[in-house]
Amino acid sequence: MTLLRWFVAGLGSGWLPKAPGTWGSLAALPVAWAMVSYGNADVLLGATLALWVLGCWACVPVLRDMTNQDPGWIVVDEWVGEWLCLWLLLLFFEPVWWLWLLGFAAFRVFDIWKPFPIRQLEHWGPPWWSIMFDDVVAGVMGAAVLLLAWEIYRVV
């Protein structure tokens, strides 16, 4: 069980003090960068999908005896949401430093703000699913807003 807790805590990043989601997202950045630098965006997508499945699976036993069904220290969902946001951006841009910064910021804004439908998805389905799914949608929305902003910038 300890290994599973460490895994869903984003290799321990979710146990850092104050703002565990931000720490988890920061910890996910160099891992994503390494996958793209030494592989490519497809490697990042494969890892994202695998981590989504493994994160859902690992949350089941971790949450079993907990009263809080979405503890802040579980940040594997931040890794998945941020990686998805970055992968979507990599479909349109080269992996330059500012892309990583913008992807991180856009994902965090949507993950913290939780506009419709993200807040509703936090409670949709069993906890092992909803923990992960709201961050997946936050990643998609973060990337969508950045891509829309880029298109507006190009037109103007």
VENWOMO-V772722 format. One record per backbone hydrogen bond with DSSP energy under -0.5 kcal/mol. CO is the residue of the C=O (numbers start at 1). NH is the residue of the N-H. If there is no record, write none. Layout:
# VENWOMO-V772722
co=CO nh=NH
co=CO nh=NH
This chain:
# VENWOMO-V772722
co=1 nh=5
co=2 nh=6
co=3 nh=7
co=4 nh=8
co=5 nh=9
co=6 nh=11
co=6 nh=12
co=7 nh=10
co=8 nh=75
co=8 nh=76
co=9 nh=14
co=10 nh=13
co=12 nh=15
co=13 nh=16
co=19 nh=23
co=20 nh=24
co=21 nh=25
co=22 nh=26
co=23 nh=27
co=24 nh=28
co=25 nh=29
co=26 nh=29
co=26 nh=30
co=27 nh=31
co=28 nh=32
co=29 nh=33
co=30 nh=34
co=31 nh=35
co=32 nh=36
co=33 nh=37
co=34 nh=38
co=35 nh=39
co=35 nh=40
co=40 nh=43
co=40 nh=44
co=41 nh=45
co=42 nh=46
co=43 nh=47
co=44 nh=48
co=45 nh=49
co=46 nh=50
co=47 nh=51
co=48 nh=52
co=49 nh=53
co=50 nh=54
co=51 nh=55
co=52 nh=56
co=53 nh=57
co=54 nh=58
co=55 nh=59
co=56 nh=60
co=57 nh=60
co=57 nh=61
co=58 nh=62
co=59 nh=63
co=60 nh=64
co=63 nh=66
co=67 nh=69
co=68 nh=71
co=71 nh=74
co=73 nh=75
co=75 nh=78
co=75 nh=79
co=76 nh=80
co=77 nh=81
co=78 nh=82
co=79 nh=83
co=80 nh=84
co=81 nh=85
co=82 nh=86
co=83 nh=87
co=84 nh=88
co=85 nh=89
co=86 nh=90
co=87 nh=91
co=88 nh=91
co=89 nh=92
co=89 nh=93
co=94 nh=96
co=96 nh=99
co=96 nh=100
co=97 nh=101
co=98 nh=102
co=99 nh=103
co=100 nh=104
co=101 nh=105
co=102 nh=106
co=103 nh=107
co=104 nh=108
co=105 nh=109
co=106 nh=110
co=107 nh=111
co=108 nh=112
co=109 nh=113
co=110 nh=114
co=114 nh=119
co=115 nh=118
co=115 nh=119
co=117 nh=121
co=118 nh=122
co=119 nh=122
co=120 nh=123
co=121 nh=124
co=123 nh=125
co=126 nh=129
co=126 nh=130
co=127 nh=131
co=129 nh=133
co=130 nh=134
co=132 nh=136
co=133 nh=137
co=134 nh=138
co=135 nh=139
co=136 nh=140
co=137 nh=141
co=138 nh=142
co=139 nh=143
co=140 nh=144
co=141 nh=145
co=142 nh=146
co=143 nh=147
co=144 nh=148
co=145 nh=149
co=146 nh=150
co=147 nh=151
co=148 nh=152
co=149 nh=153
co=150 nh=154
co=151 nh=155
co=152 nh=156
